[in-house]
């Protein structure tokens, strides 16, 4: 299994959905970063069911965690940081044993069973469960501290679509940072749209079904020159990270797929100089703040993720028995989210922080110590 991500700011995640605990080891965090356990706990709680009544599953976890290493007197030491979170609401229900050989449609059950056989932990999705994302969320808290100390990078993430109901913020409006999507059940920072999204989620839940949506992320304050061309570009780092979230099916940067319908004269972000700000600007941000895989430092970096409907639903579905090779009809019982998007908002935000902490540290180590301007000299 691949359990690690990052090059300089590197995380390794451990644990399963119904195991004793989950956790993360963070390697590469610079020394002297102030770590507040209360802030980490508050961030973890943003994604829990008690904050999203009626639209998420009934699994309740306190998310109490222990700091095992790497922090002394409230500051990072430079050694690996280990955070462990106890699973308290796990259930070894007989239903898990019953569906050991009957993969749920749309889940990882089928591929996990074929790849790992009887060694796969099939309880609640095991290693493939969204529960593991809580450890990544915790690591993102520390990544944010690194970004704020060294680069003043801010990340704003929100629900931009549930089914057919959508909302898009003005990505160039600096005032968006004053809004808080976590005050809304759907994580959409618009009261009217939030109400419509919640009604849509409750509606499909009552039908025994589920629904998908999109999450938008806006990253402010990324300096010019972060990222590299080809394989170490910003898009590839972000894409690799975001597809670790269960249910992610697509990603687009800037205007994304809509660029396919545009002409070059419409799609190009034309530059101009603003004498009042004494800086270069672009009139649009179709590129999402990235050119050649490198941050422009002019416009915010923007991307959107599409999430599929939760595979677990209460409607009858066709599947097979892997042992007897019978075709069967199954009806899934138990706890599940009718829409994973509201929970995933915090995960996207924290993963983005991990990516940019790593990219920033990589850029700092590769930056020339004594840069020389190479140009034409006057005769």
Buried (B, 14 or more C-beta within 10 A) or exposed (E): EEEEBBEBBBBBBBBBBBBEBBBBBBBBBBEEBEBEBEBBBEBBBBBBBEBBEEBBBEBEBEBEBEBEEBBEEEEBBBBBBBBBBBBEEBEEEEEBEEBBBBBBBBBBBBEBBEEBEEEBBBBBBBBBBBBBBBBBBBBBBBBBBBBBEBBEBBBBBBBBBBBEBBBEBEBBEEEBEEBEBBEBBBBBBBEEBBBBBBEBBBEBBEEEBBBBBBBBBBBBBBEEEBBBEEEBBBBBBBBEBBEBBBBBEBBBBBBBEEBEEEEEEEBBBEEEEEEEEEEEBBEBBBBBBBBEBBBBBBBBBBBBBBBBBBBBBBEEBEBBBBEEEEEEEBEBEBBBBBBBBBBBBBBBBBBBBBBBBBBBBBBEEEEEEEEEEEEEEEE
